[in-house]
Amino acid sequence: MSTLPQMVEYIRDAGINVVVALDFKDQKAVEPAYWALKNLTNKAGVPANEWCIYKLSSVWYPTPEVFEALPWVQDAFRSGVQLAFILTYDPRNVDKFDQLNSMRKFATTNYTIST
């Protein structure tokens, strides 16, 4: 079984031009994925964290402020990496969290590309 960095290195070495959707099911896996990809690029030199899209549950980060305060997100912004973020709706959380309000807030950012 290959690791995420191995897959990205294969994409680079093969010169494949793709977008990789990282569909996270566990919040604890998000930050390690960012750091594992931080110094990897495609063949054209574009950072992997720009063409690997982060698909994350809306309940993990309720507002852009919470998301942007994370050390790995701050590192991406400082490094000039344009993160691509997809906020996902989860019907199991309808009574626990106002996902629509959260999506409205994220829709105003330059890194939220879809919902």
N, C-alpha and C positions, 0 to 999 in steps of 0.2 A: 504494500500500500504506500502510495506516495504522500508526501507532506505538501502543504500549501506552497512553501518556498520552492520545492522541487518542481511543482507544476508551473509556477511563474518562471523559473529558470528554463524549463523546457520551452515555454512560449517564447521567451527571449531568444534562445539558441536556434529555434526553428524559424524565427522571423514571422511568427503568426501574429496577425493584427486582430485581436479580439477584445471584448469586454467581458470581465469575469464578475458574475453576481455572487457575492458572498452572503448567503441567506442564513443568518445566524439564528440558532434556536436556543442558545445559551449565552446570556449576557457576559459571563465570565470569559468567553472565548474571543470577544471583540478586541480588547486591548492587546492581548498577545498576538493576534493576527496582524494588527497594525505594525507592531514592532518587528515582527518576522518579515514583513514586506518593505519596511522602511528604506532599505538600501538596495532594493531590487528594481530593475527597469525592464522595459521591453527593448527590442533591438534598436529602436529609434532613440532610446535614452529617456523615454517618458516614465516617471516613477510609477511603480506598480500600484501605489495607493491612489493614483489618479484614474486608472482604468480597471481597478477592482472596486466594484460598487458595494457599499455597505448597506445591506437590507436589515433593518433593526426594528424591533417591536416598539410601538409608540409608548408603551408603559415604562420602558426602561429609562427613557430620558424625556420627561414630560414637557420641557421647554428648551428652546435653543440655549438659554443661559446655563442650564444644567449640563447640556451636552458640551457646550463650548468651554466649560470649566474643567473638563477632564484633561489630565496631563497629556494623553496621547493626541487629543484633538488640538490642544494648544501647541504641541510639537509640530503637528501637521501645518497649522496656520503659520507658525514661525518659520517653518522650512519652505513655505510657499506652495505646499501641496494643496491642490484643489480637490478636497474630498467630494465624493459623490455619494449622497445619502438618500435612501428610500425608507420612508416611514411606513410601517405596516400596521394595519388595523387588526385587532383581535376581538372577535365578538364575545369572548369569555370575560372581557373586562368592561363591558358596557355599564355595569352598575358600580364599578370601582373607580373609573377614571374618565374624564371628558376627552376622549380621543379626538373628536372633531375640533375642539378648541386648541388642542396641542398641534394638530395638523395645520390649522390656520396660522399659528405662530411660526412653525417651521417653513411654511410656504413663502415667507418673506425673506428667507436666507438665500445666499447664493450657492449653497452646497446641497440643498434639498432638491433633487431632480425629479422625484416622483413620489406618489403616495398610493 
